[in-house]
């Protein structure tokens, strides 16, 4: 049975599900940051997925990146599957701007996360849910 890793659970807000992946909003207000997590128990690596699910993951990742690009016009979108601290397969999608606090370096380890206040986190989650609702197969998860 699929369960989010405790660290992902603590550091994100669940927005909803695409056909393969749960979509999460990172709770760091410094960066527009969505995370895709395939809803498959015990999954650690992309190459462990069967080819059809690899393609589905890539389609969902590209759809989310395109949505972020259309909504925010970032200078760059970083997409990464890092798993040193959280072994559960998850793909980060981070909009980067030349004006962001870590530019041009990586966001990891650059500075501590700046959490949203409760009202801003709810607003950001609602805004992303509305945008994600335009994607085929998206089912929102409400708080």
C-alpha positions in Angstrom: 0.0 0.0 0.0 1.3 3.5 -0.9 2.3 5.8 1.9 4.3 9.0 1.8 7.6 8.9 3.5 7.4 10.8 6.8 9.8 13.5 5.7 7.7 14.2 2.6 4.6 14.2 4.8 6.1 16.8 7.1 7.7 19.0 4.5 4.8 19.2 2.0 1.1 19.8 1.5 -0.7 17.2 -0.6 -2.5 18.8 -3.5 -4.0 15.9 -5.4 -3.4 12.9 -7.6 -2.6 12.6 -11.3 -3.1 9.1 -12.8 0.3 7.9 -11.5 1.6 10.5 -9.0 0.6 12.3 -5.9 1.3 16.1 -6.3 2.8 17.8 -3.3 3.6 21.5 -2.6 6.9 22.0 -0.7 6.4 24.2 2.3 9.4 26.4 1.5 8.0 29.8 0.5 11.2 30.9 -1.1 10.6 28.9 -4.3 7.6 27.7 -6.3 8.2 24.0 -5.7 6.0 21.0 -6.6 6.9 17.3 -6.1 5.6 14.3 -7.9 5.5 10.9 -6.0 4.4 7.8 -7.9 1.8 6.1 -5.8 3.6 2.7 -5.8 4.7 1.2 -2.5 8.4 0.7 -2.0 9.4 2.4 -5.2 12.9 3.9 -5.1 14.1 4.4 -8.7 12.6 5.5 -12.0 14.2 2.5 -13.8 12.3 0.1 -11.4 9.0 1.2 -13.1 7.7 -0.8 -16.0 8.2 1.1 -19.3 4.5 2.2 -19.5 4.7 3.8 -16.0 8.1 5.3 -16.9 6.4 7.0 -19.8 3.4 8.1 -17.6 5.8 9.6 -15.1 7.6 11.5 -17.8 4.2 12.8 -19.2 3.1 13.9 -15.8 6.4 15.6 -15.0 6.4 17.4 -18.3 2.7 18.5 -17.8 3.6 19.9 -14.3 6.7 21.6 -15.6 4.7 23.2 -18.5 2.0 24.3 -16.1 4.6 25.9 -13.8 6.2 27.6 -16.8 3.0 29.0 -18.1 1.9 30.2 -14.7 5.1 31.8 -13.5 7.5 32.3 -16.4 10.6 31.3 -14.5 14.1 31.7 -15.8 14.6 27.9 -15.4 12.7 24.9 -14.1 14.8 22.4 -12.2 13.5 18.9 -12.3 15.4 16.4 -10.1 15.0 13.0 -8.5 17.1 13.2 -5.4 16.8 10.5 -2.8 19.7 10.6 -0.3 17.5 11.5 2.7 14.2 10.3 1.3 14.6 7.0 -0.6 11.0 7.0 -1.8 11.0 8.0 -5.5 10.0 11.7 -5.8 10.6 14.3 -8.5 11.2 17.9 -7.5 9.9 20.6 -9.9 11.3 24.0 -8.8 10.9 27.3 -10.6 14.1 29.3 -10.4 14.5 33.0 -11.0 17.6 35.0 -11.2 16.2 37.0 -8.3 15.7 34.0 -6.0 17.8 33.7 -2.8 20.0 30.8 -4.1 20.5 31.8 -7.7 22.5 30.5 -9.6 23.4 27.7 -7.1 21.3 24.8 -6.0 18.5 25.4 -3.5 19.5 22.4 -1.3 21.7 23.4 1.5 21.9 27.1 0.4 19.7 28.4 3.2 17.1 27.1 5.6 13.5 26.7 4.4 11.2 29.7 5.0 7.8 28.2 5.9 4.6 29.7 4.7 2.3 31.1 7.3 -0.9 29.1 7.5 -3.0 31.5 5.4 -0.3 31.8 2.7 0.1 28.0 2.6 -3.6 27.5 2.1 -3.7 30.2 -0.6 -0.7 28.7 -2.4 -2.2 25.2 -2.2 -5.6 26.4 -3.5 -3.9 28.3 -6.4 -1.9 25.2 -7.4 -5.0 23.0 -7.2 -6.9 25.3 -9.5 -4.0 25.2 -12.0 -3.6 21.5 -11.7 -7.3 21.0 -12.3 -6.6 21.9 -16.0 -4.5 18.7 -16.4 -6.2 15.5 -17.5 -6.9 13.1 -14.7 -6.1 15.4 -11.8 -8.1 14.7 -8.6 -7.7 17.2 -5.9 -7.1 16.2 -2.3 -8.6 18.8 0.1 -7.3 19.5 3.5 
